[in-house]
Amino acid sequence: MALATDMFVYGLAVPVLPVYALSLGTSPATVGALFAVYAGALMLVTPLVGIWVDRSGPRGPLLVGMIGLAAATLLFAFAPGLAGLFLARALQGLSAGVSWTAGLALIATTHSLEQRGKAMGTGSRVRRSACCSGLRSGAFCSTAGVCACRFWWPRRWRPWMGWRACC
């Protein structure tokens, strides 16, 4: 479930982030850098988390990863500008590295060798479905959702709607 949550939030950000970043007056190259920050943070943290999970077990790191993901999502929602978006994206990448490493380790340690392949396959299928759901939701938020938000919500509520695409 933790990996599915991570992939849903990732999928949600993919269509929304370029629209929001460009609305701040950034260039397409800056939008590309926002996506690269996620990958860079994930690559940096994954080997270190592997050592941490080996020493302490997967449950604690998995909880830390989910708390980090929640913090990154809140930071996305209330980011004061482009620097906040970069920080949120980096935190999302760090959290993804922690939760992916710990989540896959948890699946491996809680299933017998005979059941491990089936469990990993089920986990992969759930993650893929969550990512597709996030992409659909993000596409709606970045197109029709913005229009609906501007029509239905009073102006004073829009900053609290999340993603700030409604402002």
For each residue, the residues with C-beta under 8 A, 3 or more apart:
1: 4 5 126
2: 5 6 62 65 66 99 102 103
3: 6 7 99 100 103 104 123 126 127 130
4: 1 7 8 126 127 129 130
5: 1 2 8 9 66 69 130
6: 2 3 9 10 65 66 69 95 96 99 100 127
7: 3 4 10 11 127 128 130 131 134
8: 4 5 11 12 130 131 133 134 137
9: 5 6 12 13 69 72 73 92 134
10: 6 7 13 14 38 92 96 131 134
11: 7 8 14 130 131 132 133 134 135 137 138
12: 8 9 15 16 134 135 137 138 141
13: 9 10 16 17 76 89 92 134 138
14: 10 11 17 134 135 138
15: 12 18 19 135 138 139 141 142
16: 12 13 19 20 138 141 142 163 165
17: 13 14 20 21 31 34 35 85 89
18: 15 21 22 31 142
19: 15 16 22 23 142 146 165
20: 16 17 23 24 85 142 163 164 165
21: 17 18 24 26 30 31 34 82 85
22: 18 19 25 26 28 31
23: 19 20 165
24: 20 21 81 82 85
25: 22
26: 21 22 30 31 82
27: 30 31
28: 22 31 32
29: 32 33
30: 21 26 27 33 34 82
31: 17 18 21 22 26 27 28 34 35
32: 28 29 35 36
33: 29 30 36 37 86
34: 17 21 30 31 37 38 85 86 89
35: 17 31 32 38 39 89
36: 32 33 39 40
37: 33 34 40 41 86 89 90 93
38: 10 34 35 41 42 89 90 92 93 96
39: 35 36 42 43 93
40: 36 37 43 44 90 93
41: 37 38 44 45 89 90 91 92 93 94 97
42: 38 39 45 46 93 94 96 97 100
43: 39 40 46 97
44: 40 41 48 94 97
45: 41 42 48 49 93 94 97 98
46: 42 43 49 50 97 100 101
47: 50 51
48: 44 45 51 52
49: 45 46 52 53 61 97 98 101 102
50: 46 47 53 54 101
51: 47 48 54 55
52: 48 49 55 56 61
53: 49 50 56 57 58 61 101 102 105
54: 50 51
55: 51 52
56: 52 53 60 61
57: 53 60 109
58: 53 61 62 102 103 105 106 109
59: 62 63 102 106
60: 56 57 63 64 102
61: 49 52 53 56 58 64 65 98 99 101 102
62: 2 58 59 65 66 98 99 102 103 106
63: 59 60 66 67
64: 60 61 67 68 98
65: 2 6 61 62 68 69 95 96 97 98 99 100 102 103
66: 2 5 6 62 63 69 70 95 99
67: 63 64 70 71 95
68: 64 65 71 72 91 94 95 98 99
69: 5 6 9 65 66 72 73 92 95 96 99
70: 66 67 73 74
71: 67 68 74 75 91 95
72: 9 68 69 75 76 88 89 91 92 95
73: 9 69 70 76 77 88 92
74: 70 71 77 78
75: 71 72 78 79 84 87 88 91
76: 13 72 73 79 85 88 92 162 163
77: 73 74 162 163 164
78: 74 75 84 159 164
79: 75 76 84 85 87 88 164
80: 83 84
81: 24 84 85
82: 21 24 26 30 85 86
83: 80 86 87
84: 75 78 79 80 81 87 88
85: 17 20 21 24 34 76 79 81 82 88 89
86: 33 34 37 82 83 89 90
87: 75 79 83 84 90 91
88: 72 73 75 76 79 84 85 91 92
89: 13 17 34 35 37 38 41 72 85 86 92 93
90: 37 38 40 41 86 87 93 94
91: 41 68 71 72 75 87 88 94 95
92: 9 10 13 38 41 69 72 73 76 88 89 95 96
93: 37 38 39 40 41 42 45 89 90 96 97
94: 41 42 44 45 68 90 91 97 98
95: 6 65 66 67 68 69 71 72 91 92 98 99
96: 6 10 38 42 65 69 92 93 99 100
97: 41 42 43 44 45 46 49 65 93 94 100 101
98: 45 49 61 62 64 65 68 94 95 101 102
99: 2 3 6 61 62 65 66 68 69 95 96 102 103
100: 3 6 42 46 65 96 97 103 104
101: 46 49 50 53 61 97 98 104 105
102: 2 49 53 58 59 60 61 62 65 98 99 105 106
103: 2 3 58 62 65 99 100 106 107 123
104: 3 100 101 107 108 120 123
105: 53 58 101 102 108 109
106: 58 59 62 102 103 109 110
107: 103 104 110 111 116 119 120 123
108: 104 105 111 116 120
109: 57 58 105 106
110: 106 107 119
111: 107 108 115 116 118 119
112: 115 116
113: 116
114:
115: 111 112 118 119
116: 107 108 111 112 113 119 120
117: 120 121
118: 111 115 121 122
119: 107 110 111 115 116 122 123
120: 104 107 108 116 117 123 124
121: 117 118 124 125
122: 118 119 125 126
123: 3 103 104 107 119 120 126 127
124: 120 121 127 128
125: 121 122 128 129
126: 1 3 4 122 123 129 130
127: 3 4 6 7 123 124 130 131
128: 7 124 125 131 132
129: 4 125 126 132 133
130: 3 4 5 7 8 11 126 127 133 134
131: 7 8 10 11 127 128 134 135
132: 11 128 129 135 136
133: 8 11 129 130 136 137
134: 7 8 9 10 11 12 13 14 130 131 137 138
135: 11 12 14 15 131 132 138 139
136: 132 133 139 140
137: 8 11 12 133 134 140 141
138: 11 12 13 14 15 16 134 135 141 142
139: 15 135 136 142 143
140: 136 137 143 144 145
141: 12 15 16 137 138 145 146 163 165
142: 15 16 18 19 20 138 139 145 146 165
143: 139 140 146 147
144: 140 147 148
145: 140 141 142 148 149 165
146: 19 141 142 143 149 150 165 166
147: 143 144 150 151
148: 144 145 151 152
149: 145 146 152 153 158 161 165 166
150: 146 147 153 158 166
151: 147 148
152: 148 149
153: 149 150 157 158 161 166
154: 157 158
155: 158
156:
157: 153 154 160 161
158: 149 150 153 154 155 161 164 166 167
159: 78 164 166 167
160: 157
161: 149 153 157 158 164 166
162: 76 77
163: 16 20 76 77 141 166
164: 20 77 78 79 158 159 161 167
165: 16 19 20 23 141 142 145 146 149
166: 146 149 150 153 158 159 161 163
167: 158 159 164
